[in-house]
Amino acid sequence: MSAQPTTPSRYLSIREVAEILAVSPSTVRNLVQSHQLPAILTGTTSKTVRIAMEDLTAYLVAHRTVPLPDTAPPSGRMGQ
């Protein structure tokens, strides 16, 4: 039995994730430190933090609070 090939993940910096989420880098660091957003430490001093795109996507899906755009709007007085 052979292993399925995997697509390499794209890893994002704290700053890139902050830009995507429209929050400050310190907010992203807090999410990582509280284990809400998985991250890996890289570099020789292990101070460089990287977040896999898949982990960011999973975080966003888990924390979605608004309906997806393809859902019907609630009935009511739209456009009046």
C-alpha positions as CSV (number, residue, x, y, z in Angstrom):
1,M,0.0,0.0,0.0
2,S,1.5,3.4,-1.0
3,A,1.1,6.6,0.8
4,Q,-1.0,9.3,-0.8
5,P,1.1,12.2,-2.1
6,T,0.3,15.4,-0.2
7,T,0.4,18.9,-1.4
8,P,2.9,21.0,0.5
9,S,1.3,23.6,2.7
10,R,1.9,27.2,2.3
11,Y,3.1,28.7,5.5
12,L,2.2,32.3,6.5
13,S,3.9,34.7,8.8
14,I,2.2,36.4,11.7
15,R,2.1,39.6,9.7
16,E,0.5,37.9,6.7
17,V,-2.2,36.3,8.8
18,A,-2.8,39.6,10.5
19,E,-3.4,41.2,7.1
20,I,-5.7,38.4,6.0
21,L,-7.8,38.7,9.2
22,A,-7.6,42.5,9.3
23,V,-6.3,42.4,12.9
24,S,-3.0,43.4,14.5
25,P,0.0,41.0,14.6
26,S,-0.4,40.9,18.4
27,T,-3.9,39.5,18.1
28,V,-2.5,36.7,15.9
29,R,0.2,36.0,18.5
30,N,-2.5,35.8,21.2
31,L,-4.4,33.3,19.1
32,V,-1.3,31.2,18.7
33,Q,-0.3,31.5,22.4
34,S,-3.8,30.5,23.5
35,H,-3.7,27.4,21.2
36,Q,-6.7,28.7,19.2
37,L,-4.6,28.9,16.0
38,P,-2.0,26.1,15.5
39,A,1.4,27.3,14.5
40,I,5.0,25.9,14.1
41,L,8.2,27.4,15.3
42,T,11.0,27.6,12.8
43,G,14.5,28.9,12.7
44,T,17.6,28.3,14.8
45,T,16.2,30.1,17.9
46,S,12.6,28.8,17.3
47,K,11.3,32.4,17.5
48,T,10.0,32.5,13.9
49,V,6.3,31.5,13.9
50,R,4.6,30.2,10.8
51,I,0.9,29.2,10.3
52,A,-0.2,26.7,7.7
53,M,-2.8,28.0,5.3
54,E,-4.9,24.9,6.1
55,D,-4.8,25.7,9.8
56,L,-5.9,29.3,9.1
57,T,-8.7,28.1,6.9
58,A,-9.9,25.6,9.6
59,Y,-9.8,28.4,12.1
60,L,-11.9,30.6,9.9
61,V,-14.5,27.9,9.2
62,A,-14.7,27.0,12.9
63,H,-15.3,30.7,13.9
64,R,-17.7,31.7,11.1
65,T,-20.6,33.6,12.5
66,V,-22.3,34.9,9.4
67,P,-24.0,32.8,6.7
68,L,-22.2,31.9,3.6
69,P,-22.8,34.3,0.6
70,D,-24.8,31.6,-1.3
71,T,-27.5,31.3,1.4
72,A,-30.8,33.1,1.0
73,P,-31.2,36.4,2.9
74,P,-33.8,36.4,5.6
75,S,-37.3,37.3,4.5
76,G,-38.3,40.8,5.3
77,R,-38.3,44.3,4.0
78,M,-35.3,44.1,1.7
79,G,-34.7,47.1,-0.6
80,Q,-37.6,49.2,0.8
